[in-house]
Amino acid sequence: MVVVGAGLAGVICAQTLRRAGVPVAVLDRGRRIGGRMATRRVDRRPVDLGASYLTAADPGVVAVVEDWRRRGLARPWTDTFAVAGSPATTGPLRWGTPFGLRSLVEDLAEGLEVTSGITVDSVRRHGDGWLVGDRPARAVVLAMPDPQAHRLLDESTRVDLPTAAEFEPVLALVATWPDRTWDFDGLFVNDHPVLAWVADDGRRRGDDAPVLVAHSTPGFAAGHLDARAAAKPAVIGAVRVVWGVRAPTATLIHRWTFARPSGARPQPYALTDHQLGLCGDGWAEKPRVEAAFLSGQSLGQALADRLDL
């Protein structure tokens, strides 16, 4: 069978199938796996551009995170974030990663057959199975945001699936300074036209580098998806005004067209009678890294139970 998408959900789905004895190949259009747990090297250090951290409540996920901690792949970060103009907010422990969140997906992918840099343009029925592009498959998993998954399918196939969830865009700005002039781990910005969230990448990484990653509001991103360079000054200006920092010495901006689902779902995945599955953080009550993990794992288990080994 074939899993399309080598983000967290796709990788853990494929690994669950592999461990159950199901032969599985993973295809991904990116140069490296990770999906929205993407990491970019800036000044020779990793910076997380997509997901900002992970939390763990499910016992199985807790065990995986503890194993990462023992092996130096994950580290406790903080349970408290600042809120612009309001008291700080406390929540669950957030975990950061010394080598970037992508390193966790790469760790989970060990032993899998993954082909990167391949674009799948269609997924369609073929006899009793499927054609993924021109590759035959007995079953298919689309581990990606709904809008991307539905684009690959014809109308007759889409009718077997729940209505596609809407996803919000985000622009992610990486900004560096010569030294640290702020004191927060993460900052929520409410009711701002440009800025929604700022993460201290140095503190979540554990090296205290003076690097911030700012996420725009969906509304601002939607108006600038094709003009990231033009949007950069507004995001930089918002960070400077909200926190009072001087101009950064270096910046880059990344576009996430489908950054996060705007709604919630009670079911953890979709699976049709013809062995087409969808999974990811959009299949959850609340989108988060743990939700993507559990969605992929649950779908992998369901498919393994269905397929004759």
N, C-alpha and C positions, 0 to 999 in steps of 0.2 A: 504494500500500500504506500501511498504518498502523502506526506504532510507538506503543505505549502505555507511557508512563513517560519523563520527560525528565530522568532522572539521567544520570550520565556514560555508562553503557553504552548507554542508549537514544539519546542524542544522537550518540555516535560511530557507532553502527549506522546511524542515519538519514543522517548525513553521508556515510558510506561508500557507501550506496545512492544518494544524490543525486549524488555525484561519478561514479558509474557510469552515470548517466543514468536511474535509476529514480525516478519521481515518488513522493514520500513525504510523509505528514503525521504530525506528532508531537502526541499528546494527553497532557496531564498534569493531575492533579487539584489540584496546588498552585498558589498564586498566582504563584510564580516557579519557574523550573526549578532543577535542582540535586540533587534527591533527598537522599541521605544525605551529600552534600557541601554541606549547608545552611550558610548564614551568617546570623547575626542581628546587627542593629545594637544595641549597648549603649553608652550614653554617646557616641553619634555615631561609633562606630568598629565595624568588623566583627569578629565573633567566630565561630569555627568551632564548631558544635554537634555535628556528626556525625564524619566522618572527621577525623583529627588532622593528617595530613600525607600526602605521597605520596613513593614511592621509584620509581626508574627503573632497570631492568636491560636490558629489551628494546631493541635499537638504534632501532627506530622510535619507541618511547616516549621514549627519551633525546633524540632529535632534537626531538620536540615540546616537551619540558621545556626544552631549551636555547633554543628559539625563545621560549618564555614568559619565560625569564630575560632574554633580550636586549630584550624589549619591556616588562620591568618587571612582569610578571604573576606570576612565581615567583622565589623567592630561596632559596639554600642556607641550611638552618637548622642542623642538628647531626647528628653520627653517634654521639652518646653520651647515654644516658639514665641517670638515677639509679635505684637499686633500694632501696626501704625496707629497712633493716637488712642490706644486702649491698653488695658493691662495685658500682660502675657497670658498665653493659654497653655495649659498642660494636658497632655494626652498620653497615648501609649509610647513605649520606647521606640524610637526610630533607629534603624541600623544604617550605617554607612559602609563604604568599601574602600580599602586602601588602594585597590587597583581599578576601581570603577565598577559600576553595576554590570557592565557587559561581562566582566570576569566571572560572575556567578552563572550567567547563561552558558558561557564557554565551559565551565566546570560541569554543569549538568549535561552538556552535549557529548561528554567523553564517551567514545565507542560508537557514536552514531555515524551513519553515512549522510553527510551534509554536503550539498553542492551549492556554493555561493555564486553570486553574479549571474543568475539565470532568471530571466523574466518569463513568467507564465502568462500567456495572453488569453487563455480560455480553459474552462473545465466543463466538459460535456459528457453526456451519457454515451456509452459505446457497448452495445450488446448487454451483457449482464454486469458490466463494470463501467469504467470511466476512461476518458482520455484527458490527461493533464498536459495541455499543449498537444504534443504528438506522442506522449508517453502513456502507455496503458497502465491502469491501476485497478485493483479490486475494490479499494475503498479510498476515499480522499478526505483529508482534513484541511480546512482553510483557517489558518490561525492568524487572523488579521482583522482590522476594523471592518465592520459590516459594509460600509460603502465600497471598500476595495474588494471584499469577497463577492458581493452581488454583481460587480462589474464583470467578473469572470464567468458568470452563469447566464444561460439563456432564460427567457421568461418562463418556459415550461418547468425548469428546475427551481426557479425562485419561488414558485407558488407552494412548494413543499416546505418552505422555511418561514419562520416568524418574520414579521415586518422588520426591515432593517432599522437598526438604531441610528440616531443622529450622533455625529461626533463633532466636537468643538476644535477649532485650530488654536495654536499657541505659537508665538515667536519666543525663542529662548536666546537670551543675550549672555555671553560670557565676557566678563570685564575683569581686568587685572590692574593692580596698583603696586607701587614700590614697597608699600608697607601697609599694615592694618590700622585703620582709623575708626573702626566700628566695633561694637560688642554685642553681637547676636549670632545665634546659630541659624535661624531662619526667621523670616519676617513676612507675615501676611499683611496685605494691603487691601482694605475693603473699600468698595465704592469709588475706585479710582478709574479714570477712563483708559489708562494705558497699562498700569502695573498691577499684577495680582499677587506675586510671590517672589521672594528673593531668598536664595540659599547661600550660606557661607560654605563654599566648596573646600576651603582649607580645613575648617573644623570637622566637616563630615568625612573628609579624607583622613584627617589625623596628622597632617603636616603643617597646619596653620598658615598655609600659603595665602596671601592677600588676593583671593579670587572670589568673586561673586557670580552667581548664575541667576538671572532675573527672568521670570516668565511673564509674558504680557497677558492681558485679558483676552478672552476669545473674540470679543467685539472688535478690539483694535487689530488683532491678528487677521480677522476676516477681511478687513479693508486694506491689508498690506501683504497678502500672500505672494503677490507677484512684484512686490517692491520692497524687499527686505532691506536693501541698502538705504532706501529713503526712510524706512521706519526706525533705523538704528538710533539716530539722534534723539528721537522722542523717548525711546526706552531708556537711553542713557540719562537724558534730562530728568525723567521721572525718578530714577534711582537716586540721582544727586539731590533732588528736591526733597524726596520722602525721608532720606536718611542723612542728608547734609554732607555727603562725601564730595571730595574734589573730583575733577575729571580723571577718568582712568587712562592708563598709559597704552593699553591695547584692548581691542574688543573684536568679537566675531558674533554673528547672529545666525541662528538656524531656524528653519521653518518646519513646524509639525502641522501638516494639513489636517490630520486626524489624530489629535493629541489625546483626547479622552472622550468617552461617551457622555452625553448630556442627560441620560436617564438611567433607570435601574431596571433590572430583570430579576425575577425570582429563580429562574432556571440557570444552572451552571454551564450549559452548552446546548447546542442544537444537534440532532442526529436524525436523518431521514431513514425511511425504510430501505433506501437504495445505498446506504452506507456513505452518505455525505455528511460530514460533521463540521461544525463551526465552534470555535472556542476563543477565549481571550478575556481581557478585563471588562469587556462590554457585557459579559454574561455573569452579572453579579448584582447584588443590591447596591454595592459601592465600588467604583473602580479603584483598584490598588494593585500593587505587585503581587500580594498574596492571593488576590482574586484570580489573577491570570494563572498563577501556579495551580490553584485548585481546579480551575476550569479545564486546563489542559490535562491534568491528572485524571479528573473524573471522566472526560471524554475518552481518554486512552483506555481506561478500565472498561468503559461501556463497549467500546469497539472490540477489545480483546475478548470480552464475554460473547460477543456476537459471532466473531469469525471462527471458522473451523480450523483448528491448528493441526 
